[in-house]
Structures are given as structure tokens and as C-alpha cells.
């Protein structure tokens, strides 16, 4: 889930006077230059390159890997010593970006700016001729994975008879979106995090490293595309979230976290954060991967478990601490969530997993 990060774009260094660069030719040039460097056996020559960074005694790296179909994978894990910005010209590309940590403000000439702050996932479409600027902010650990495709390559994956695109997916990568930039948040599922970590911590070298990277990059892309495809069935496709909307959703999440005993209703919460109820309900699910009710219930049950682990023996006190008027109602809710009654786990240090996580 994406943390609430506020960045004043007017305080970022000016990029006036800098020329926009074309990313893919730049990456190709890096590989060609790197192929002449001897002694680095991490990748076969011309297939990948590792750039190494050192900041205040901490080491880091960025891998650039090119696949046979001219798609790219960029794996970054390095400390950011200073804020750096760059302008990029539009090349009609689509990026799948998973950021485990770090802060990257971006701006597209046809869309309001956004702040990509980890942990979070995004899909970014940059059409031909649409310029993008982005910064990496200092004093952060940039840990991210980005898969880059040409739009035409992605469109070839879909067939209107066998695998048609959902309306939400079409609005981002479809032919009719070729002139409209987009940056949409994607739910950061545990499986997406696991694939990103596999790429960041790959144990392989040489050709095996490239094969492993391509397999994981495809898997990551399929997960994100599948989310966007399924989004059409839950009213996500017709809700567009701006950077300001996402900030208000984080404000709503903070309000709920502070009021688990007596959480505000959707109507009251929507008025407090100045979002309409539909955008609040659907947007909360898109950004955080769970409904407002499920979020509050999870916090209540986790708090109850903490009290039980700490040795609290009174179900009355635990019930009151998590917003239940009657211990019997709390016990039913606890069993529904964890599969066991609270009296069966008090002080035993028993490992519990929510039923939903076990079944999913």
C-alpha cells in the first residue's frame, strides 16, 4: 500500500534548460558501452548491465536487462544521495512499476503530477510525443522493479475473441489511449511483492540470470494485467484517481486507524476527506487492496490478538478496547476472522493466520 507522502513540486530543482531524453535508445547505448567493460560476469555481453552506487558507505546497484522482444527490465536497489530529475520524451511505452521503497514524483504533460511512494505498484502509459518528468528524492532507499514494453507489443497479447481487454485495461493501454497519458495505482498484493523481491535478490549469473529475470518480469506483468482485467467487474474502471484523491484516501485510512473503537460511517468519512462516497469506497479498495470495513476489522482483530498475547485475560476489557459492546459479539467476530475462539489462544503464543489469508 502506498504511504501518504506530500511533495511540493515547486520546491523540486528546476529542469528548465534540460533536454528530454529518449529512454530506450539511452538504455541501448548503456548496454553497448557496458559490453566493452571486462571483468563483470553478471550478465552476458549486450544483454544486461549493472551500475554500482556507493552513498555514505552504503552500496547499491541498478540492473538494466534487455529481452529478445525489445522489452526491458530495470531493477534498482540503491541509496539516493541527492535529488535528481530528468525529462523523458514520449516513446509510446507502458511501464509496470513496483516500488518497495523510495519516493519518485512524476509529471505527465496531459495529467496532474503524482508521487510514486513505496511500497506501491503502478502502471504508467506514456504515448508518443507526451513528455514526462520524474525525480528520485534524496535520503531514501530506492528499491524498485520496472518492466517496460512498447504499447504495440502489449496489444499483440490480446485478441478480441480469445482474450479481450476490459474497459479499464483498454483505457490505459488500448489503441484509443495512444494520445492520453495515464498513471494508475495497482493493488500491491503479497504475490507481486514476492516476485519483485525475487528479482531484487536473484542468485543467478550470466545467461541464467537473464532467463530468470525474463520469466519473473513476465509473471509480474501478468499479475498486474490480470488485476486491471478483473477491475472491470467491480466498478473500478470508471473511477479515476488523481494524486490529490490518493492523498485524501490516505487521510481517510489514517482517520479509520485512529478510531477503530467507533469508526465513522462512509457518509461521515467522505465528508471529512472531501471525496464522494463512490470514489472513497472504490478508491480505497484500489489503493489499499481491501474495503474500509475489512481494514477496520483487520485492525480490530490484530489489536485484540496483541492484547491476548500480552496476557490480558478479561474478554470484557478486550471487547471494549476493540469496539465491541458485548464479549459474545467479539468472540464470534474473532472466531470468524481467525477460526478459533479468543479463550483458546490467551497467553499461549499460538500462531494465528486469518481465514482469508489461509484460503487465498
N, C-alpha and C positions, 0 to 999 in steps of 0.2 A: 504494500500500500504506500502511497506517496505521502510523505510528511508535508506539513504546511510550511512552505518556505516563501518569504517575501523578499523580492529583489526589485529595487528601484532601477529601471533600465537607464534612467537619466544619469545615474552615478557610475555606469559602466564606462570604460575607456572608449573614446571616440574611434570609429572605424572610417571616418571621413578621410578620403585620400588613398585608402587601400583598395586595390583592385580585387574584384571577386575572382575566385579560382574555380576551375572545374575539378571536382574531387576525383573522378575516376581516372582521367589522364594523370593526375598528380600521383595517385596510388601506383599506377603502372610505371611511372618514372621512378618511384621509390624502389620498386622491385627490380627494375633494370639496373639501377645504381647499386643496389644491395647484392646483386648477383656477382658483382666483381669483388666483393669482400670475402676473403678466405678465413677459414677457422670457425665459422658459425655453422654447425651441422644440424641446427634445429629444424630447418626446412630444406627441401630440395631447391636448387638454384632456380630462380624465376617463379617459384610457386608461393613463397612466403618470406616475410622478413620480420625480424624482431628488433625494435628500437628499445634501448635501455635508458632508464632515467634514475638519477640519484638526487634526492632532496633532503637536506638536513640529516644525512646519514641513513635515510631510508631508501631502499631500492625499489624500482618498479619497471614495468615494461608495457609495450604496445605491439601486438602482433597484427600484421596485415596479410591476409591469405586470399589468393585468387583461385576460384574454381574454374573448371573447364568451360562452363556455360557463361563465363564473364560476370558471374555474381561474386560478391566479396564478403569477407568476414573480418571485422576489426574487433580484437579483444584487448581491452585496456585495464590495467591494474597498476596505478602509479600515484604517488602523492603529487598534488598540484602546488608548485612553489609560488606561482604568480598568476593573476588573472590574465587569460589570453583569449583574444577574439579573432574571428575570421569571417569573411564574406564568401559565400559559395554561389556560383551561378547554377541555374536550373538545368538538370540533365535528364528530366523525366524518369526519376528513380523513386523507389519506395524502400523505406528503411524500417526494419524491425529492431527496436532498441530496447534492451533490458538493462536497466541501471540498478545495480545492487547498492551502490553508494556514489556520492558525488552530486554536484549541482551544476546544471547547464541551462542557462537562459537561452532561448532561441526566438527568432522572429522571422516570419514569412511575409512577403510583401502583400499577400492577399488575406492575411489572417492576423488577429491580435497575438501579441507575444505570449509565450508560455514559459514556465520554469520546469524543466525536467529534473526532478529531485528524487534520488534513490532512497529506499527501494521502490521501484515502479517499472512499468513497461508501457511502451508507446508504439504506435505505427505512424510513420511520417511519410507523406506523399509530397514530393517537390517536382511539379511539372516543368517542362521545358520553358525556359525564359523567366521562371519565377525565382527570384533571388532569396537566399536565406542567410541570416547571420546567426552566429552562435558564440558563446563564451564558455570556458571552463573556469570556475571560480577558485581562487587560491584557498589554501588551508583546508582542502578537502581531499579525501582519497577517492580518486576516480576508479571505480570498479564496474565495468560495463561490457556488454556484448552487443554488437551491431551487425546485422546481416543486410546487405544492400543488393537490390535487384533492379534491373530495368523494368519499367512498367510492362513493356511488351512481353517480357519473359513470364511475369506473373499471369498475365491474361491468357497465355498459352496453356496454363494449368487448368483452366475452366472451360467447360463445354456446356452449352445451354440445355442439352438434353440429359447428359450423364451427371454433371456437377455444376449446376447453375449457381451464379453468385447471388447472395442475399442482398436486399436493398442497402443495408448498412455497408457491406463489403463493396458493393458497386459504387457507393457514394465516395469511397476513399481511393479505390484503385481502378474502377471501371473506366471504359473509354470516354464516357461523358464527363469524367472528373479530370480529364487531361489538362485542363486550364485552371483548375482550382486546387490550391494547396490545402493540405489537411494535416493536423497533428491530433491524434485521438488516443486517450489513455486506454490501456488494456488491463484486465484483472491480472495481477501478478500471482498466479497460482503456485503452490509448492512444486509442481512438476516443472514449471518454467524456471523457477529458481534453481532446481536441481540440474537442469540442462545447462544453464548459464554457469553454474559452479563447475560442472564437468569440463566446460570449455576453458574456464579460467585456470583450472588445476590439471590440465591434460598431462599424463605421464609419458606421452609418446614423443618420438623424434623422427625426423626425416619424412619419408613418404607416408608412414603410418600416422604421423601427426596430421597431415593434410587429409587423409582418408577419414580419420576420427572427427576432425573439425567439420568436414563437409556433411557427414552423417548427422552430427549434432545440430549444425546450422539448419539443415532441412527439417529436423524434428522440431526445433524451436519455431520455425516458420509455420509449420503445420499446426502447432498448438495455437498460435496467435490467429491464424486464418480461421481455424475452427471456432474460436471464440467469437470472432466477428460474424461468422456464418450463423451461429446459434443466436446471436444478439437480435436477429430479425424477429424471433418468436417471442421476445419479452419486452417489446416496446422500446428497446434501446436505440433502434435505427433512426427514430425521429427526434431524438434528444441530442442537441449539440452543446457541448460544454466548453465555455471559454476559460481562460486562465482565472478570471475573477470568479466564475462559477465554482471552479475546483477549490479555490481558497475558501469560499463560503461553505462548501461541503466539509472541508477540514474543520471549519469553525463549528459546524453542526456536530461533527464527530466529537470535538472537544467538549461541547455542552453536554452531550449524552454521557461521556465518560465521567463528568463531574456530578452527574445526577442519576446514578444508577438506582438509587432507592426510590426516586419518584421522577422518572424521565418525562420530559414534556411530550405532548401529543404531536403528531405530524403537523397539524394545523398551527399550533403554537410555535413549533420549531421552525417551520417555513417562514413565519412572520419575523422571528428573531434573527434569522440569517438572510432575509430578503431574497428567498428563492420560492418559486411557485411549487406546489406540492408534488406535481408530477416530476419536475426536474430534481427535486430533493429525493424522492423515492427511487427513481430510476438512476439518477446520477450517483447516489450513494452506493448502489449495487455495482455500478460500472467501476467506480474508483476504488472501492474497498472490498468488493467481492462478496458482500453479504448485505442483507437488508438492515434497516435501522433497528428493527425488533431483534433480529438474530445477533446484531452487535451488542445490544444491551443485555440480552440473555447470556451471551458468552461472558461478558464482564461480570455479571452477577454470579454465574456458576464458578468462574475462576476465583472470584473473591471468596465465595463460600468454601471452596477447596483450600484456599490459603488459610482460612480460619480453622478448618478441620485439621490441617497439617500442623498448625501451631498449637494444637491441643485443646481448642475450645470444645467444651462438652455440652453446652446448652444450645439445643436446636432453636429455642425461643430467641436467644441473642443473635444467632447466625441468621435466622429468618429476618429479623428486624434489620440487620446490617446490610442485607441484600434486597430489601424492599418487599418482603412478603409479610402480610398481616398474620398469617396462621402457619405454624410449623408443618401442619399436614400438607398445605399447598406447596410449601418449599420442598418437602420430601418428594412429592410427586414430580415436581419440576426437575429436581436433582436426578431422580432415577430416570426420567425421560431423557435427560441430557447425557448422563454418564453410564446408565444401565444398572446402577446399584443404588441402594438407599444410603443416605449420609451416615446413619448409625453404624453401617457396616464398614466404614472406612476411617472413622475417627481415630487419630493417633497411631494408625498402622503403617503410615508411609506407603500406602498402596499406590501403584502406578495406575492412573486412570486415563483413558482416551475417550473423547466424546464419541457418541454413537455414529454421528455423521462422518467423522474422520475415519472410523473403522470401516464403514461401509463404502467410503469413497476411495 
